[in-house]
């Protein structure tokens, strides 16, 4: 079971949005921050989830992630340290746009945000 969405945007523009810190912070849990020192397999990055209406956090929650795969315009995947969960985001050119998929369900709001960001609309899920 996966979460996917089709976005009217070139694959390299979508790739940029899923791998750059500033772009990620705008669509994936907006307001939460990403620190990606080196975009390469085996490298560590930090995702800091901020308290918002969609979670029960009272303070920010930093998570250490390990990049598993970086295949430009194809796949960006990483492991959450605890539990050992792989999150893979894959891209595929389709028509005049790009299909973006997560390897598990539950990412529909994030994908809707990504689509809005890349197509020039307001982010629906803040």
Secondary structure, DSSP 4 states (H G I P E B T S, - for coil): --EEEEESS-HHHHHHHHHSHHHHHHHSSTT-EEE-S--STT-EEEEEEPP-TTS--SS-EEEEEEEEEEETTTEEEEEETTTTEEEEEEEEEETTEEEEEESSS--HHHHHHHHHHHHT---S--
